[in-house]
Amino acid sequence: MAKDKKKAKLPLVYKPVGFALGWASGALAGLAFRTAWKAIRHEDDAPDALDKDRGWGEVLLAAAVQGALFAVARSVADRTGAKAIERSTGVWPARTNGGRD
């Protein structure tokens, strides 16, 4: 019975850890994107959707690269945090074996 309560409360305990890891991974992904954009286009600023002087190709390339880097960074942070919680408590922090919420 006590183990069931521990399992029920663990996802709540993981929330602040997940938040901190998500924030840090977002900051690192932003840095990685700026570095990657400099390497790809040799420019300091990447275009956004409302940049009138940029073409569709540039805007979509920037969005694709940024999205891929953020998704990878978030997955690395989530997986690393979950594995650390499992190692320290013996319980996986997700309630189900499914995907994201």
C-alpha angles and dihedrals in degrees: 000000000000090000090055091054090049090053092048094051098041096080088056090051090049093054096082091043090050091047093052092046091047092051092048093046090050091053092048091046090053090052091047091050094051090049093047092048090052089052094046101042104011090233131122097218124053117214122252129204094268096049101119096196095056127083128234092258094057094045094049093044091052091048093048094049092045093047093049093049093047092048092050093047092049093049092049091050094046094047094045092050093047092049091049091051091048092050093049099041106019091235128103108235097225119088093218136022090245130108131272122322 
